[in-house]
Structures are given as structure tokens and as C-alpha cells.
Amino acid sequence: MQDLTICGIQTFLHWENREANLAMLATKINSITTSPDIIILPEMFTTGFSMQPERFAEESNAETTEWMKQQAEAKSSVICGSVMIHDKGKYFNRFIWMQPDGFCMTYDKKHLFRMGEENNHYTSGAKQVTISYKGWNIVPLVCYDLRFPVWCRHPEANLMIVVANWPERRKEHWMKLLEARAIENQCYVAGINRVGEDGSTIYYSGNSMVVDPKGERVAYSEHTDCLLEATLNAEEMLHYRSQFPAWKDADDFNLKGS
């Protein structure tokens, strides 16, 4: 198991404008001077947190998926983030994981943000997902999922990736929950959020961060449009999990419907 390098793109998003967002993100990806293993984009990175999937959702393997494939291959990095997808007559807030070799995995957001009426426009995902990559067990989550510790309980996880459009007015919740998920799972957590105001006049301050298994911040940024880079130390993580193996005492349970 080797160290893992990640780069999160904390950015403003053009409201409901896929072409503008893909062009902007391509420029940012090209500006990365390092060679990260994983590049992380925010939630709904092509549109912002829009409740109009009827107008803007794409079919599986459409333009954005192909764009991610091209970017991943060109950069030799995984590209991941969530977009609105139309699949078999339903709309999903879907996390897409695209590897440089074209291998793709997806995760559909389980917990839909009812206060923003997301549950009235999208279908809830039904399955937890763990991605195996370069010896790491990686768990994808999308925004509101972060509030639900049972869904987020993964003793086998080495890294959780949380992509979000999490408003500034609840930023303290976001930061505390990211740290809590890292502590309880004894894994790294990377939370990548957007910045700026969206078309619903909601402001986002970013507060993107990478948290280590002890709950300590490895990288952090607020308000600014930036690249958040970090190296995840495999040896330190495994040593800590070995010396303080609380993960072995995690409660055994089965989720209904899973």
C-alpha cells in the first residue's frame, strides 16, 4: 500500500451551464503542476445544486462522462465528482469515479436534501459503494450523506471522499462532521465543497479539507477558488489503526434494503 496524493478543486460554479463549467474545470485541471492520484470535483459540478434535472440531466455515458474519461487519461489521474444523471426514467445525483484507463464506478446519493426539495426531484440511491484503488479502500459520499453516521460507518475504509454544495451558514456542521467521520472510521476524509453564490442566492464558503484518521486537518481552505492538495500517508494510517484498533469493535449491523 503506497501513499496517495489527492487534489480537490474548490471552485465557483456557473449556474446551470455545463459547457462553461467543463471549460473552466478543464483549465483548472490543466493548471495542476503535480501528478495527483485523484482529482476531486464538487457535487453537481456541471450545474450547481439545481432542482431542474428535467432540463439539465444527462444520460449515462454522455458528454460529461466522456469529458471525465478524456481528462483522466490526459492527466493520468482519477477524476471524480457528482453530476445529475437520467437513468431508466429516474434522476440521480450520481458520483462518478473515472480512472485513467477508462474504468468507471458510480455511487448514487442516498440522503436527498429535503430542505432544498432534492427528494422531490431525484431518486435516492440504495447501495453503499467501496472502491479499491492502489491498495486503498475508498468510500464515496455526497454532501447530505455526511450527516448520517450509520450510512457512513465503514471500518474497512482508508479514505472517504465527500463532494458537496454545503452552504456557508452551516459550515460549522460540515467541518465538525468531516472530522467526526475521520475519527470514528480511523481513516482519511477528503471533503471538497464549492465557493461563491449559486442561482438560488445561496452562498458557499468552501471550507474544503482533508482530515487524517486522528481527526486532524492535513489541508484546509475557505472562501478562495483554489486547488487543495495533500499526500495521504499510508504507513502512518496503518500504524495508528494497529496501535489503537477501535475499528475492530465497530457494531455489527445490516442496513434495511441494502
C-alpha positions as CSV (number, residue, x, y, z in Angstrom):
1,M,0.0,0.0,0.0
2,Q,1.6,3.3,-1.1
3,D,0.9,6.9,-0.2
4,L,-1.9,8.5,-2.1
5,T,-1.9,12.1,-3.5
6,I,-5.1,14.0,-3.9
7,C,-6.1,17.4,-5.3
8,G,-9.5,18.9,-4.6
9,I,-10.8,21.7,-6.8
10,Q,-12.7,24.2,-4.6
11,T,-14.3,26.5,-7.1
12,F,-17.2,28.8,-8.1
13,L,-19.7,27.0,-10.5
14,H,-21.5,28.6,-13.4
15,W,-25.2,28.2,-12.7
16,E,-26.9,25.5,-14.8
17,N,-24.2,25.9,-17.5
18,R,-22.5,22.6,-18.3
19,E,-20.3,23.9,-21.2
20,A,-18.9,26.8,-19.1
21,N,-18.2,24.6,-16.1
22,L,-16.5,21.9,-18.1
23,A,-14.3,24.5,-19.9
24,M,-13.5,26.2,-16.6
25,L,-12.7,22.9,-14.8
26,A,-10.5,21.7,-17.7
27,T,-8.4,24.8,-17.3
28,K,-8.0,24.2,-13.6
29,I,-7.1,20.5,-14.1
30,N,-4.5,21.5,-16.7
31,S,-3.1,24.0,-14.2
32,I,-2.2,21.3,-11.7
33,T,1.6,21.0,-11.8
34,T,1.8,17.8,-9.7
35,S,0.6,14.4,-10.7
36,P,-2.1,13.5,-8.1
37,D,-3.6,10.1,-7.9
38,I,-7.1,11.5,-7.5
39,I,-8.6,14.9,-8.6
40,I,-11.8,15.6,-6.8
41,L,-14.5,18.0,-8.1
42,P,-17.5,19.3,-6.1
43,E,-21.1,18.0,-6.1
44,M,-23.1,18.7,-9.2
45,F,-20.0,20.3,-10.8
46,T,-21.7,20.8,-14.2
47,T,-24.7,22.8,-12.9
48,G,-24.5,23.8,-9.3
49,F,-27.2,22.4,-6.9
50,S,-30.0,22.7,-9.3
51,M,-33.5,21.2,-8.9
52,Q,-34.1,21.0,-12.7
53,P,-32.9,17.6,-13.7
54,E,-35.6,17.5,-16.4
55,R,-33.7,20.2,-18.2
56,F,-30.1,19.5,-17.4
57,A,-29.6,15.8,-16.5
58,E,-27.5,13.8,-18.9
59,E,-27.9,10.2,-19.9
60,S,-25.3,7.7,-18.5
61,N,-22.1,7.8,-20.7
62,A,-23.0,11.1,-22.2
63,E,-20.9,14.3,-22.6
64,T,-19.7,14.8,-19.0
65,T,-18.8,11.2,-18.6
66,E,-16.8,11.3,-21.8
67,W,-15.2,14.6,-20.7
68,M,-14.1,12.9,-17.4
69,K,-12.6,10.0,-19.3
70,Q,-10.6,12.3,-21.5
71,Q,-9.4,14.4,-18.6
72,A,-8.4,11.3,-16.6
73,E,-6.5,9.9,-19.4
74,A,-4.7,13.1,-20.2
75,K,-3.8,13.8,-16.6
76,S,-3.1,10.2,-15.7
77,S,-5.3,10.8,-12.6
78,V,-8.6,9.6,-11.4
79,I,-11.3,12.3,-11.9
80,C,-14.3,12.2,-9.6
81,G,-17.3,14.3,-8.6
82,S,-21.1,14.2,-8.9
83,V,-23.5,15.2,-11.7
84,M,-27.2,14.9,-12.4
85,I,-27.9,11.8,-14.4
86,H,-31.1,10.4,-16.1
87,D,-31.1,6.7,-15.9
88,K,-34.0,4.3,-16.7
89,G,-36.6,7.0,-16.3
90,K,-35.2,8.3,-13.0
91,Y,-32.9,11.2,-12.0
92,F,-30.0,10.7,-9.7
93,N,-27.3,12.8,-8.1
94,R,-24.6,10.5,-9.1
95,F,-20.9,10.4,-8.0
96,I,-18.7,9.3,-10.9
97,W,-15.3,7.8,-10.4
98,M,-13.3,7.7,-13.7
99,Q,-9.9,6.1,-13.8
100,P,-7.2,6.9,-16.4
101,D,-7.7,3.5,-18.0
102,G,-11.4,4.3,-18.6
103,F,-12.6,2.1,-15.7
104,C,-15.7,3.8,-14.2
105,M,-17.6,3.3,-10.9
106,T,-20.7,5.2,-9.7
107,Y,-22.5,5.9,-6.4
108,D,-25.9,7.4,-6.2
109,K,-26.5,9.9,-3.3
110,K,-28.5,8.1,-0.6
111,H,-29.7,11.0,1.5
112,L,-31.5,13.6,-0.5
113,F,-31.7,17.1,1.0
114,R,-35.4,17.6,1.7
115,M,-35.0,21.2,2.9
116,G,-33.9,22.0,-0.6
117,E,-36.6,19.7,-2.1
118,E,-33.9,17.4,-3.6
119,N,-36.1,14.4,-2.6
120,N,-38.9,15.8,-4.9
121,H,-36.7,15.8,-8.0
122,Y,-34.2,12.9,-7.6
123,T,-34.3,9.2,-6.7
124,S,-32.4,8.1,-3.6
125,G,-29.5,5.6,-4.1
126,A,-29.8,2.2,-2.4
127,K,-26.3,0.9,-2.2
128,Q,-23.1,1.7,-0.4
129,V,-20.0,1.6,-2.6
130,T,-16.4,0.9,-1.8
131,I,-13.8,1.5,-4.5
132,S,-10.5,-0.4,-4.4
133,Y,-7.6,1.7,-5.9
134,K,-3.9,1.3,-5.4
135,G,-4.4,-0.7,-2.3
136,W,-6.8,1.8,-0.7
137,N,-10.5,1.2,0.2
138,I,-12.2,4.4,-0.9
139,V,-15.8,5.3,0.1
140,P,-17.7,8.0,-1.9
141,L,-20.3,10.1,-0.3
142,V,-22.3,13.1,-1.5
143,C,-23.0,16.2,0.7
144,Y,-26.0,15.5,3.0
145,D,-24.9,11.8,3.3
146,L,-22.3,13.2,5.8
147,R,-24.9,13.8,8.4
148,F,-25.8,10.1,8.8
149,P,-23.2,8.1,10.8
150,V,-24.8,4.7,10.2
151,W,-24.6,5.1,6.4
152,C,-21.1,6.5,6.8
153,R,-19.8,3.6,9.0
154,H,-17.1,1.8,7.1
155,P,-14.5,0.1,9.3
156,E,-12.7,-1.1,6.2
157,A,-12.3,2.4,4.7
158,N,-8.9,4.0,4.3
159,L,-10.3,7.2,2.6
160,M,-13.8,8.8,2.4
161,I,-14.4,11.3,-0.4
162,V,-17.3,13.7,0.3
163,V,-18.2,16.1,-2.6
164,A,-20.6,18.9,-1.6
165,N,-22.5,22.0,-2.2
166,W,-22.7,22.8,1.5
167,P,-23.8,26.4,2.4
168,E,-21.7,28.8,4.5
169,R,-24.5,29.2,7.1
170,R,-24.0,25.6,8.2
171,K,-20.2,25.5,7.7
172,E,-19.5,24.5,11.3
173,H,-21.7,21.4,10.9
174,W,-19.7,20.5,7.7
175,M,-16.3,20.9,9.4
176,K,-17.2,19.0,12.6
177,L,-18.9,16.2,10.7
178,L,-15.9,15.6,8.4
179,E,-13.6,15.4,11.5
180,A,-16.1,13.1,13.2
181,R,-16.3,10.7,10.2
182,A,-12.5,10.5,10.2
183,I,-12.2,9.8,13.9
184,E,-14.9,7.1,14.0
185,N,-13.7,5.3,10.9
186,Q,-10.0,5.9,11.7
187,C,-9.5,6.8,8.0
188,Y,-8.6,9.9,5.9
189,V,-11.6,12.0,4.9
190,A,-11.4,14.5,2.0
191,G,-14.4,16.9,1.9
192,I,-14.5,19.1,-1.3
193,N,-17.0,21.9,-1.4
194,R,-17.7,24.8,-3.8
195,V,-17.4,28.5,-3.2
196,G,-19.5,31.5,-4.4
197,E,-23.2,32.2,-4.8
198,D,-25.5,30.0,-6.8
199,G,-28.6,30.7,-8.8
200,S,-30.7,30.3,-5.7
201,T,-28.8,33.1,-4.0
202,I,-27.1,30.7,-1.6
203,Y,-23.5,31.4,-0.6
204,Y,-20.8,28.7,-0.2
205,S,-17.6,29.4,1.6
206,G,-15.8,26.1,0.7
207,N,-14.2,25.1,3.9
208,S,-12.8,22.1,2.0
209,M,-10.4,20.0,4.0
210,V,-8.5,16.8,4.3
211,V,-8.6,15.2,7.7
212,D,-6.4,12.4,9.0
213,P,-7.5,9.3,11.0
214,K,-7.0,11.2,14.2
215,G,-9.3,14.0,13.2
216,E,-6.5,16.5,12.5
217,R,-6.6,18.7,9.4
218,V,-3.9,17.9,6.8
219,A,-5.1,20.6,4.4
220,Y,-7.8,23.3,4.6
221,S,-9.2,26.3,2.6
222,E,-12.1,28.6,2.8
223,H,-13.7,31.3,0.5
224,T,-10.9,31.1,-2.1
225,D,-11.1,29.5,-5.5
226,C,-8.1,27.1,-5.2
227,L,-6.5,23.7,-5.5
228,L,-6.4,21.8,-2.3
229,E,-3.5,19.2,-2.4
230,A,-2.5,16.6,0.2
231,T,-0.5,13.5,0.5
232,L,-2.1,10.7,2.5
233,N,0.4,8.7,4.5
234,A,-0.4,5.0,4.3
235,E,2.2,4.0,6.9
236,E,1.0,6.4,9.5
237,M,-2.6,5.5,8.9
238,L,-1.9,1.7,9.2
239,H,0.3,2.2,12.3
240,Y,-2.4,4.2,14.1
241,R,-5.1,1.7,13.2
242,S,-2.8,-1.1,14.5
243,Q,-1.8,0.7,17.7
244,F,-5.4,1.9,18.5
245,P,-7.7,-0.6,16.8
246,A,-11.0,0.8,17.8
247,W,-12.3,-0.1,14.3
248,K,-12.3,-3.7,15.4
249,D,-15.0,-3.1,17.9
250,A,-17.4,-1.4,15.5
251,D,-21.0,-2.6,15.9
252,D,-22.2,-5.2,13.5
253,F,-25.4,-4.3,11.7
254,N,-27.2,-4.6,8.4
255,L,-28.9,-1.7,6.6
256,K,-32.5,-2.2,5.6
257,G,-32.8,-2.5,1.8
258,S,-29.1,-3.0,1.3
